[in-house]
Amino acid sequence: MEKTLRTAEPRAGAEVQAFDEIAPRPLGLSRREPVIEALNPVLADLLTLRDLYKKHHWQVSGPEFLELHRLFDEHHDTLNNLIDLVGERIRILGGIGIAMGADAAEMTRIPRPPRGRESTRGQIRRLVQGHEVLLKGVREAAKVADRCGDPGTNDLLVGGVLRTCEMQVWFLEEHLGEGLLSQ
């Protein structure tokens, strides 16, 4: 059974909606909680991957510096737009999306990178691996949305996040050259 939002007036400074509460919405969806629960880890992975792109944007070096510097920034900005769409979808469904870096760090499935700078090839491989983790989570969340009769969320995940991130993986892998990912 879904937890619903309290109706009592909160005291000053108190939360008006707890993280695990769902606000009523006239959406015609009877099962929103599983979808919200599936979207928050996707949101955490998107936030983490976006920040990983910025880390590598600042730390990339070598002969392809300018091209990768720009590519990493472009991918960062694209992920930022997807983050907004997923976070807003969670609110549309009546839930609360994670929004702080500490919360994303606790919930993400993407392994934490080292604090120092990696080689350019290492950066690209780490981004590809992060995308793979994200894409698996997106596919699972899309299945949850489908089982819950939520085509709007399914469309966002498949038509937006999945297709965009698959394209980003392709761009990254092309920088490594054919067959180099297994080395």
ABEGO torsion letter per residue (X at the ends): XBBBBBABBBBBGBBABBAABBBBBBAGBABAAAAAAAAAAAAAAAAAAAAAAAAAAAABBEAAAAAAAAAAAAAAAAAAAAAAAAAAAAAAAGBBBBABAAAAAAABABBBBBABBBBAAAAAAAAAAAAAAAAAAAAAAAAAAAAAGBAAAAAAAAAAAAAAAAAAAAAAAAAAEBGAAAX
